Amino acid sequence: MIDNSQTPKISFCITCKNRLYQIKKTLPQNLEDNRRLQEIVEFVLVDFGSTDGLRKWISDNFKHEIRSGYLKYFYTEEMVYWHASIAKNTAHMLAQNDILVNLDCDNYTGSNGGWFVILQFIKKVDIDNDKILNININVSGRVNPESGYSFSQFNFEERPLADVLSERLGYTVTIDNDTRAMTYGEYMQGCVKGEKDIIFVNVSWGLGIGIIIDGKIYKGKSGFSGEFGHISAFDNEIICHCGKKGCLETEASGSALHRTLLERIKKGENSILSERINMENPLTLDEIIAAVNKEDVLCIEIVEEIGQKLGKQIAGLINIFNPELVIIGGTLSLTGDYITQPIKTAVRKYSLNLVNKDSVITTSKLKDKAGIVGACMLARSRMFEGAN
């Protein structure tokens, strides 16, 4: 028999609707019969307002769990972004329990965190571990590769993230911004054929750019260059995950594609995904990209609109940087000409004619492998050539 006075209570912190649904299926149906378990386990859902209707979904599907104390729900509009470190701190604040396990798949804390996945992968690789000289990890948001600090994601300790991961993994670890790594991967192993001045546009769930000037990655003073998605471009009331309104990312990104599609289907427009949005598991960006490539008219229309908006802003970049090559990469680039052609049209319309003649606009050759290749190239570069 469990002595609850001696057993530390465990809080499972969740910031993902999918993960909460998975957990629900494993919980006992009759929670009243499991009070002993409830006294040692609880789940804390942290919602930063980034999913429409999440509060209603929670109240409709988890009434008993909330009533019994199994699930604690915390909502805030102060930051509209699922941020692992904030979720961790919030869970501690709400639960104040002895053990915290974060169940997000991209968090580096807990026995099931990202660092554990890396170790498992290394075990499966048929290579002498002494030959692993450096591991480079790509992190989205503001990252200083020189100091090893990540300021937007996983900043759950005062120490640099690179140091924390080096300690956990037992290998030298460096970190860099994900878009910058994709840029470097494309430069080293992708569609670059001798060009020295390049802009890589990463259109994924968010939006960012990587910049190469005279053959060298441009990082900026603290490594924060390339925050293209946070240019104030629209007079709208859409809150960006950075906390501001009207950012380019709010209307020209994967998250904008996802939000706009749901809004238009709810207003009565038809798509092959119309019935899919009523299922309990949330619609994913990958499913929308697949629908575009299956020639779904509504999805194509939205992607083309995003391409036009994006192209107008890329025209400004071309006017400023006069690049030889502009590479469209990231998840939305997998739609091919559906996004690239509207970008090219808008660039011709809004950039200076004499300037845009110098710039070739193309789609990423490495596609979804750009980040992986870039991480490998950066790890090698940091070891043998010094930091880029």
C-alpha positions in Angstrom: 0.0 0.0 0.0 1.3 3.5 -0.9 2.0 5.9 1.9 1.1 9.1 0.3 2.7 11.2 3.0 6.0 9.8 1.9 5.4 9.8 -1.8 6.4 12.9 -3.8 3.6 14.2 -6.0 4.4 14.3 -9.7 3.2 17.0 -12.0 3.0 16.3 -15.7 3.3 19.6 -17.6 1.6 19.7 -21.0 1.5 22.5 -23.6 0.2 20.3 -26.5 -3.4 19.5 -27.3 -2.4 16.3 -29.1 -0.4 15.1 -26.1 -3.3 15.8 -23.7 -5.6 13.7 -25.9 -3.1 10.8 -25.9 -2.9 11.0 -22.1 -6.7 11.0 -21.7 -7.0 7.7 -23.4 -4.6 6.1 -20.9 -6.4 7.5 -17.8 -8.9 5.4 -15.8 -12.5 5.9 -16.9 -13.8 6.2 -13.4 -11.6 8.7 -11.7 -13.5 8.5 -8.4 -12.1 4.9 -8.0 -8.6 6.1 -8.4 -8.3 8.7 -5.6 -5.0 7.2 -4.4 -3.5 7.8 -7.8 -4.9 11.3 -7.9 -3.0 12.1 -4.7 0.3 11.5 -6.3 -0.2 12.5 -9.9 -1.6 15.5 -11.6 -1.5 17.1 -15.1 -1.0 20.8 -15.7 -2.1 22.1 -19.1 -0.5 25.5 -20.0 -2.3 27.4 -22.8 -0.9 30.6 -24.2 -3.8 31.3 -26.4 -2.3 30.0 -29.6 -5.1 27.5 -30.5 -8.6 28.8 -31.2 -11.3 27.2 -29.1 -8.9 25.4 -26.8 -10.6 26.5 -23.6 -14.0 25.3 -24.9 -12.4 22.0 -26.0 -10.9 21.5 -22.6 -14.2 22.3 -20.8 -16.2 19.9 -23.1 -13.7 17.0 -22.9 -12.1 17.2 -19.5 -14.9 18.2 -17.0 -14.3 15.3 -14.7 -10.5 15.6 -14.8 -10.7 19.2 -13.8 -13.3 18.7 -11.1 -11.3 15.9 -9.6 -8.0 17.8 -9.6 -6.4 15.5 -12.0 -6.0 18.3 -14.5 -5.1 21.9 -13.8 -5.7 24.3 -16.6 -3.8 27.6 -16.9 -4.6 30.2 -19.5 -2.8 33.5 -20.2 -2.9 36.0 -23.0 0.3 37.6 -21.9 2.3 35.4 -24.3 0.6 33.8 -27.3 3.2 31.0 -27.7 3.8 27.5 -26.3 7.1 28.1 -24.6 8.6 25.1 -22.8 10.5 27.1 -20.2 7.5 29.2 -19.3 5.3 26.1 -19.1 7.8 24.5 -16.8 7.9 27.5 -14.4 4.1 27.8 -14.6 3.7 24.2 -13.7 5.9 24.7 -10.6 4.0 27.8 -9.6 0.6 26.0 -9.9 1.6 22.6 -8.5 4.6 23.3 -6.3 5.3 19.6 -6.3 8.5 17.6 -5.9 8.8 16.2 -9.4 8.0 17.8 -12.7 7.9 15.8 -16.0 7.4 17.8 -19.2 5.6 15.7 -21.8 6.3 17.9 -24.8 8.3 16.0 -27.4 10.6 19.0 -28.1 11.6 19.7 -24.5 15.1 18.9 -23.3 14.0 18.2 -19.7 12.9 14.9 -18.3 14.0 11.4 -19.1 12.0 11.5 -22.3 13.4 14.8 -23.5 15.3 15.6 -26.7 18.7 14.9 -25.2 17.5 11.4 -24.3 16.4 10.9 -27.9 19.9 12.0 -29.1 21.6 9.5 -26.8 19.3 6.7 -28.1 20.2 7.6 -31.7 23.9 7.6 -30.9 23.6 4.1 -29.5 22.0 2.8 -32.7 24.7 4.4 -35.0 27.4 2.0 -35.9 30.3 4.4 -35.2 33.1 4.7 -32.6 31.8 7.3 -30.0 35.3 8.7 -29.8 34.9 9.9 -33.3 31.9 12.1 -32.4 33.7 15.5 -32.0 30.8 17.9 -31.9 27.0 17.9 -32.0 25.2 20.9 -33.4 21.6 21.4 -32.4 19.2 23.8 -34.3 16.9 25.8 -32.1 14.2 28.2 -33.4 14.0 31.8 -32.1 16.7 34.0 -30.7 20.0 32.0 -30.4 23.5 33.3 -29.7 25.8 30.6 -31.2 28.9 32.2 -29.7 27.7 32.1 -26.0 25.5 29.0 -26.4 22.4 30.7 -25.0 18.9 30.2 -26.4 16.7 33.1 -25.4 13.3 32.0 -27.0 13.3 28.2 -26.3 14.5 26.0 -23.6 16.0 28.7 -21.5 15.2 26.8 -18.3 18.6 27.3 -16.6 20.9 30.3 -16.0 23.7 28.4 -17.8 23.9 28.3 -21.6 21.8 25.7 -23.3 24.9 24.4 -25.1 26.6 23.7 -21.7 23.5 22.0 -20.3 23.3 19.7 -23.3 27.1 19.0 -23.3 26.8 17.9 -19.7 23.7 15.7 -20.4 25.1 14.1 -23.6 28.7 13.8 -22.6 29.8 15.3 -25.9 30.7 18.9 -27.1 27.5 20.6 -28.1 27.0 23.8 -30.1 23.7 25.4 -30.9 22.5 27.7 -33.7 19.3 29.2 -35.0 17.4 26.7 -37.2 16.9 29.0 -40.2 20.6 29.9 -40.1 21.5 26.2 -40.1 19.2 25.6 -43.1 20.8 28.5 -44.9 24.3 27.1 -44.3 23.2 23.6 -45.4 21.8 24.9 -48.6 24.9 27.0 -49.2 27.2 24.0 -48.6 25.3 21.1 -50.1 22.2 22.5 -51.8 21.3 24.7 -54.8 24.1 27.2 -54.4 26.5 27.1 -57.3 29.2 29.6 -56.5 26.9 32.5 -55.4 28.3 34.5 -52.5 25.3 36.8 -51.6 22.3 34.8 -50.7 19.0 35.1 -48.8 17.3 32.0 -47.6 13.6 32.4 -46.6 12.4 29.8 -44.2 8.6 29.6 -44.5 7.5 27.0 -41.9 5.2 27.4 -39.0 6.9 30.7 -38.4 9.0 32.9 -40.8 12.7 33.8 -40.8 15.6 34.4 -43.1 19.2 33.4 -43.2 21.7 35.9 -44.8 25.0 35.1 -46.5 27.1 38.1 -47.5 30.3 37.6 -49.5 30.3 33.9 -48.7 29.9 34.3 -44.9 26.9 33.8 -42.7 25.7 37.1 -41.2 24.6 36.7 -37.6 24.4 40.2 -36.3 25.9 41.4 -33.0 24.3 38.8 -30.8 23.2 36.2 -33.3 19.7 37.5 -33.7 19.7 38.5 -37.3 17.0 37.3 -39.7 13.8 38.0 -37.7 12.0 38.7 -41.0 8.7 37.4 -39.6 8.5 40.2 -37.1 8.6 43.1 -39.5 5.5 45.1 -38.9 3.7 44.7 -42.2 0.0 44.6 -41.5 -2.6 46.8 -39.7 -4.4 43.8 -38.2 -5.4 42.7 -34.7 -3.7 39.3 -34.9 -1.4 38.8 -32.0 2.0 37.3 -33.1 3.7 34.8 -30.8 6.3 37.5 -30.1 3.4 39.5 -28.4 3.1 42.2 -31.0 0.4 42.8 -33.6 0.7 43.0 -37.3 3.9 41.1 -37.8 4.5 39.7 -41.3 4.4 36.2 -39.8 0.7 36.6 -38.8 -0.3 36.6 -42.5 2.6 35.0 -44.3 3.6 31.7 -42.6 2.5 28.2 -41.9 0.6 29.3 -38.8 -1.2 31.9 -41.0 -2.1 29.2 -43.5 -3.4 26.9 -40.8 -5.5 29.7 -39.1 -6.9 31.1 -42.4 -7.9 27.6 -43.7 -9.8 26.9 -40.5 -11.5 30.3 -40.6 -12.6 29.9 -44.2 -13.9 26.3 -43.8 -15.9 27.5 -40.8 -17.4 30.2 -42.9 -18.7 27.6 -45.4 -15.9 27.2 -48.0 -15.2 23.6 -49.0 -11.9 21.7 -48.9 -10.9 18.0 -48.9 -10.0 18.8 -45.3 -13.5 20.1 -44.3 -14.5 17.0 -42.4 -11.0 16.5 -41.0 -11.1 19.7 -38.9 -14.0 18.3 -36.9 -11.9 15.4 -35.6 -10.5 15.5 -32.0 -6.9 15.5 -33.1 -5.9 19.0 -34.5 -5.3 19.4 -38.2 -1.5 19.6 -38.9 0.4 21.8 -41.3 1.7 18.7 -43.1 -1.8 17.6 -43.9 -2.5 21.0 -45.4 0.7 20.8 -47.5 -0.4 17.4 -48.7 -3.9 18.8 -49.6 -2.2 21.6 -51.7 -0.2 19.0 -53.6 -3.4 17.1 -54.2 -4.7 20.2 -55.9 -7.2 21.3 -53.2 -8.5 24.6 -54.6 -9.0 26.4 -51.2 -5.6 25.4 -49.8 -4.0 26.5 -53.1 -5.7 29.9 -53.0 -4.5 30.5 -49.4 -0.9 29.5 -50.3 -1.0 31.8 -53.3 -2.2 34.7 -51.2 0.6 34.0 -48.7 3.1 33.9 -51.6 1.9 37.4 -52.8 2.2 38.9 -49.4 5.6 37.3 -48.8 6.9 38.3 -52.2 6.1 42.0 -51.5 8.3 41.9 -48.5 11.1 39.9 -50.2 11.1 42.6 -52.8 12.2 45.0 -50.1 15.0 42.6 -49.1 16.2 42.5 -52.7 16.2 46.3 -52.8 18.4 46.4 -49.7 20.7 43.5 -50.1 20.9 43.0 -53.9 21.5 39.2 -53.5 22.5 36.9 -56.3 20.2 34.2 -55.1 17.0 34.0 -53.0 16.1 30.5 -51.8 12.6 29.7 -50.7 12.7 26.9 -48.1 10.9 25.5 -45.1 7.6 23.5 -44.9 5.6 25.7 -47.3 8.3 25.4 -50.0 7.2 21.8 -50.4 4.2 23.2 -52.3 6.6 24.1 -55.1 5.3 26.6 -57.7 2.1 27.2 -55.8 4.1 29.5 -53.5 7.1 30.3 -55.6 5.3 31.7 -58.6 3.3 34.3 -56.6 6.5 35.3 -54.8 8.3 35.9 -58.1 5.3 37.9 -59.5 5.2 40.1 -56.4 9.0 40.6 -56.4 8.8 41.8 -60.0 6.0 44.2 -59.2 7.4 45.7 -56.0 11.2 45.7 -56.4 13.4 47.9 -58.5 13.7 46.4 -62.0 17.4 47.0 -62.3 18.1 45.4 -58.9 15.8 42.3 -59.2 17.5 41.3 -62.5 20.5 40.3 -60.4 18.4 38.0 -58.2 17.5 34.4 -59.1 14.6 33.1 -57.0 14.5 29.3 -56.5 13.2 26.6 -54.3 15.3 24.8 -51.7 17.1 21.7 -53.2 17.5 20.0 -49.8 13.8 20.6 -48.8 13.1 19.2 -45.4 16.7 17.9 -45.0 18.2 21.5 -45.1 18.3 21.8 -41.3 19.9 18.4 -40.7 22.5 19.0 -43.4 23.1 22.5 -42.0 23.6 21.2 -38.5 26.2 18.7 -39.7 28.0 21.3 -41.7 28.0 23.8 -38.8 29.3 21.1 -36.3 32.2 20.4 -38.7 32.8 24.0 -39.3 33.0 24.9 -35.6 35.5 22.0 -35.0 37.8 22.5 -37.9 37.4 26.1 -39.2 36.4 28.1 -36.1 33.0 29.5 -35.5 31.4 31.0 -38.7 
